[in-house]
Amino acid sequence: MPSLKDLRNRIKSVQSTRKITSAMKMVAAAKLRRAQEQAEAARPYAERMERMLASVAGRLQGATGAPKLVSGTGKDDVHLVVVATADRGLCGGFNTNIVRAARNHIRKLLADGKTVKILCVGRKGRDVLRREYRDKIVDMISFAGQKRLSFADANGIAVRLLEMFEAGEFDVATIFYARFRSAIAQIPTGQQIIPVALPAKEETPEASGSQALYEYEPDEEQILAALLPRNLAVQIYKTLLENAAGEQGARMSAMDSATRNAGDMINKLSLTYNRQRQANITKELIEIISGAEAL
């Protein structure tokens, strides 16, 4: 049984930990509000841009002049899996859930005989995946130390992907991230970003009867050639913002749970301390009384 001194030290240690987790919870809550606002503001723009480009690209699908970002390379042999996670831990299962979704996708591709390359955005994803797929990781991009993500960060990733695609290093690229739903719900999501994944016909406005007629100046090929790289950067920026909001939400929930668990542990340790202290006092009283009776 631990001594009273050991129990006191343990209580002080847990109290100190509770102060840290409580402070981290408040910091995460403050960051969450800002990150959530950014993610929710970027989401409609990214979705609308994707639908607009899909409408234009749908007219060129199968055409000889269609950009490769729409038509693809004509092959489905080499897949690039972009795994976007956080650079830091202490956010519950946030990183684990994203990596699990990406790993399941990778295993399916390998089972189908595909060649897989992995690009990690965030240290935590790299740290986990390199245990199993060290030879498949082509690079790791980290934003550790940055207070806020910018569009330039996403554009840098987009430029890197375009260079790899144009060099023939992969045929299909899919990004895995956590779609932010609420502070306690982040949904691991995989989105094909190269070539552009066109929605099914029943999802387009034309299929619902609200067909609009467009005239394009210059022609569709030139419009797509200019906007497709921009769209890629926008989609990546959206995923980074969704991840940032999800990370802070997961961290706030994890630190809240840790703070409550620390409180429960302090109560249990305090109860054990008081009982042992009471037992020691009772024992001393019995010894004093026994000594007095012996006299």
Residue pairs with C-beta under 8 A, 6 or more apart in sequence:
1 276
2 10
4 273
4 276
4 277
4 280
7 269
7 272
7 273
7 276
8 273
10 269
11 266
11 269
11 270
11 273
14 262
14 265
14 266
14 269
15 262
15 266
17 258
17 262
18 259
18 262
18 263
18 266
21 255
21 258
21 259
21 262
22 255
22 259
24 90
24 251
24 255
25 251
25 252
25 255
25 256
25 259
28 248
28 249
28 251
28 252
28 255
29 248
29 252
31 248
32 183
32 245
32 248
32 249
32 252
35 241
35 244
35 245
35 247
35 248
36 180
36 245
36 249
38 241
38 244
38 245
39 180
39 238
39 241
39 242
39 244
39 245
42 234
42 237
42 238
42 241
43 238
43 242
45 234
46 234
46 235
46 237
46 238
49 227
49 231
49 234
50 196
50 231
50 235
51 199
51 204
53 196
53 224
53 227
53 228
53 231
54 196
54 198
54 199
54 204
55 204
55 205
55 206
55 214
56 216
56 220
56 223
56 224
57 66
57 70
57 196
57 198
57 224
58 198
58 204
59 220
60 66
60 70
60 71
60 220
60 221
60 224
61 70
61 71
61 198
62 71
63 71
65 221
66 221
66 224
67 221
67 224
67 225
67 228
68 165
68 166
68 195
69 165
69 194
69 195
69 196
69 224
69 228
69 229
69 232
70 195
70 196
70 198
70 224
70 228
71 195
72 171
72 172
72 195
73 168
73 171
75 171
76 114
76 171
76 172
77 114
77 115
77 171
78 114
78 115
78 116
78 117
78 169
78 170
78 171
78 172
79 109
79 114
79 115
79 116
79 117
79 170
79 171
79 172
79 173
79 174
80 116
80 117
80 118
80 119
80 138
80 161
80 164
80 169
80 170
80 172
80 173
80 174
80 194
81 102
81 105
81 106
81 109
81 116
81 117
81 118
81 119
81 173
81 174
81 176
82 118
82 119
82 120
82 121
82 157
82 161
82 173
82 174
82 175
82 176
82 193
83 98
83 99
83 102
83 118
83 119
83 120
83 121
83 122
83 125
83 126
83 129
83 175
83 176
84 98
84 121
84 122
84 125
84 175
84 176
84 177
84 239
84 240
84 243
85 94
85 95
85 98
85 99
85 120
85 121
85 122
85 123
85 124
85 125
85 243
86 94
86 95
86 122
86 123
86 124
86 243
86 247
87 122
87 123
87 124
87 142
87 143
87 144
88 123
88 124
88 144
88 247
89 95
89 124
90 251
90 254
90 255
91 247
91 248
91 250
91 251
91 254
92 250
92 251
92 253
92 254
92 257
93 250
94 178
94 186
94 246
94 247
94 250
94 251
95 122
95 124
95 125
95 128
96 128
97 178
97 186
97 188
98 125
98 176
98 177
98 178
98 188
99 124
99 125
99 128
99 129
100 188
101 176
101 188
101 189
101 190
102 118
102 125
102 129
102 176
102 190
103 129
103 132
105 174
105 176
105 190
106 116
106 118
106 133
106 136
109 116
110 116
116 133
116 136
117 136
117 138
117 169
117 170
118 129
118 133
118 136
118 137
118 138
119 137
119 138
119 139
119 140
119 141
119 160
119 161
120 126
120 129
120 137
120 139
120 140
120 141
121 140
121 141
121 142
121 143
121 157
121 240
122 140
122 141
122 142
122 143
122 243
123 140
123 142
123 144
126 137
126 140
129 137
130 137
139 160
141 156
141 157
141 160
143 149
143 153
146 153
149 237
149 240
149 241
149 244
151 233
151 237
153 237
153 240
154 233
154 234
154 236
154 237
154 240
155 233
155 237
157 233
157 236
158 229
158 232
158 233
158 236
161 173
161 193
161 194
161 232
162 229
162 232
164 170
165 173
165 194
170 194
172 192
172 194
172 195
173 192
173 193
173 194
174 190
174 191
174 192
174 193
175 190
175 191
175 193
175 235
175 236
175 239
176 188
176 189
176 190
176 191
177 188
177 189
177 191
177 239
177 240
177 242
177 243
178 186
178 187
178 188
178 189
178 242
178 243
178 246
178 247
179 186
179 187
179 188
179 189
179 242
179 246
180 186
180 242
180 243
180 245
180 246
180 249
181 187
182 249
183 249
183 252
183 253
184 249
184 253
186 246
186 249
186 250
191 197
191 235
191 239
193 232
193 235
193 236
194 232
196 228
196 231
201 207
202 208
205 211
205 212
206 212
216 223
